[in-house]
Amino acid sequence: GLAVLPWGGGTNLCGALSPEVEHLILDLRRLSRIEVYPEKGFVLAQAGATIYEVQKAVEKEGCFFGHDPWSRKSATVGGSLSLDSAGTLYPKYGSIGDMLLSLKVVLPSGEVFKLGKELDKTSSHPFLPSLFVGSEGAFGVILEAGFKIFPKPEVFKAQGYGFESFEKLFKAMLALRQRELLPDSFIGGTLPKRVTDHLPRKEKLLLKLGKINT
């Protein structure tokens, strides 16, 4: 009669890990295997692998993983899918759910199911993996996920711009859209210390120089 709460990286950015007294917490971080298939355009990652580990494994094979949240070093694959995480590259690649191809899940009955296929385009069946995206573990526990990966960009340069007011930002965005240019990311608000502690030095510097605090 106990509820089982799947545990990801413990970032608590979305307030999802607040179990009641009678809950059983299932720590999945030892499920950390990652397999990259560059010639087929996908990566298989177990639920406990961090997004940073997936990024590095994919980059080693000369490809690119399009999900890049601030909490990349602590956020896990299972937790990110359970909350449909949106990273800093969301405007270009979408949320982590948009990159999902397949899932291996275990239901409350104990049955293990493989859902979806490692294919970018298929119309042979309903896309059942989407039921688990953003479900916060309500339907079962995610064990493994398959994601599409992309060609590595020839040039990847981060450059930030700050604005004195929302009005000036809005006008700048309109001007960019009229020229068919879309920024890779938008940043607003302050970041929790537990996230900024894990940021690479160059990103800490970018936040400091850009004075991104509103």
N, C-alpha and C positions, 0 to 999 in steps of 0.2 A: 503493500500500500504506500510505499514511499515514492515521491517524485524524484526522477533522475535529472540532474542539471549538468549538461555538457559544459566543460570549462575550456576556454581557449587560452589566450595569452595573458588574460587578467588585466588588460588596459583599462577596462571600465569606462571607455570614452562615451558609450551610449547608455550606461547605467544598467547593463544587462545581467551583471553577476551579483545579484542581491538575493541569495537563497533564503527561504524560510528555515526555521529551526529543524523541521522534519524532512528537509531535502537531502538527497545523496548527491554529492559532487563527483563527477566523473572527469578526471584529469586526463587529457588526450595528448599531452605534449611529447610523449615517447613514440607516438605514431608520426615519425618524421621523415620517412623515405620519400625521395624525389627521383623521378625518371623522366628524362627529356628525350623527345623524339623529333629532332629538328627537320628531318626529311618528310615527316608527316604533319608537322605544324602543330604539335600539342605537347603538353607536359602533364604528367600524372604526379600529384602531390598528396601525401597523406595529411589528415586533418591537423596534426600537431606541428607540421612544418611552418616556420614563420614566413611571412611574405618576403622578407629580406633573403632568406635562404633559397626561396624559389627564384627570386630575381637573379641571384648569383649563379645558380645552377643553369638557368636558361642562358645567361650571358656567356658562360663558359663554352656553350655550344654555338655561339655566334648569333643568337636570337635575342628577342626582347619581350619582356613580360609587361603588359600595359597597366598593371595596377601598382600604384605607388603612394600609399598612405603615409602620413607623418609617423605613424606608429609601426612602421614596417619591421623594425627589429624585434618587436614583441607580439604584434598581431599575428594570429595563426590563420591558416587556410580555413579551418572549420568555423572559427569565430567570425572571420570576415564574411563568409558565405551566409552564416546564420543571421547576420545583420545587414547583408547586401552592402558591404563597405564601398564607399566612394573615395578614391584617392585623389591626389593632386593632378593626375592626368585624366580625370573624369570627362572633361569636355571633348577629349579626343578619342578615348578608348571605352568610355562608359564605366559603369560600376563593375565590381568583380563578378556579379551575376551575369553581366552581358558577355563575359568571356568564357562562361561555363559551357562545357560540352557534355560531361558525364559525371555521375556520382555513384559511389558505393556507400550504402547506408544500412544501418541496422534498425529495424522497427522495434516497438515495445514488446512484440511477441518473441524477439530474439532472431527473427529471420533476417538474413543478409541479402540485399538486392543490389544489382547493378542497373542503373538507370541512364538512358542516353547512349550516345556513341561518340567516339573520338573523330567526328566529322564536322567540318565547319557548316555544311549545308546538308540537311536531310529532311524529307517530308514523309518518312515511312511510319511515323507514329507521333502522338502528342509529346511535347517536350516535358516529361514528368519531373526532371531535376529542378525545374523552376518552382515546384511546390515547396522545396526545402530552402529556397533562397529567401532570406528575411524572416524565416519562421521561428528563429530563436530556439531551435531544438524541440518544437512542439510536436512534430510528426515522427521524429526519430533522431538517431545520432549519425552525423556525417563521419565516415571513415576515410574516404579518399575522393579526390576530385580531379577531373580532367579539364584543362583550360587550353584555349587557342593561344598560340604565341605568334609573334610578328617578326618581320625582318628587322634587324638592328639598324637604327637610324645612322646615316653616314655622319651626321653631325648632331650632337646633343648638347645644347648650351642653355643653362638656366639664367634668365635675366628678369629682374622684377622691377615694377614701377609702382610708386605710391601716389595717391591723390589726396588733395586737401579736403575734398568734400565728395559725397555720394553723387551730387549733380555732375561734377567734372568727370568722375569715373563713368557715369552713365553715358555722357556725351562721347567720351573716348571709345567706349564699347560700340556705340552706334557707328562711329566713323570706321572702326576696324571691320565691323560686319559689312558695311557698304563696300569695303575693299576686299571682301571675302577672306579676311584674316580672322582666325579664332585663337585666342590664347589657350595654352594647354591647361592652365589652372587659374582658379580664383581663390584668394585667401582673405578671410575676414575674421575679426575677433582675435583674442589672445589664445595661445596654446598652453595646455596644462604642463606643469613642470615635468611630470612623468613622461611626457612625450618629447619635450625639448631636450631632456637629458640624453636621449638616444640619437638626436640629430647629428649628422656629419658636421664637421667644423665649418665647411663652406656654406651650409644652409643656416647655421646659427648666425654667421656673419651677414648673410642676405637679409635675415629678419631684422638684425640690429641696424644695418645701413638703411633698409627700407622703412624703418620705424613703423612696422605693420602692427598697430595696436588699437585700431578702431574698427 
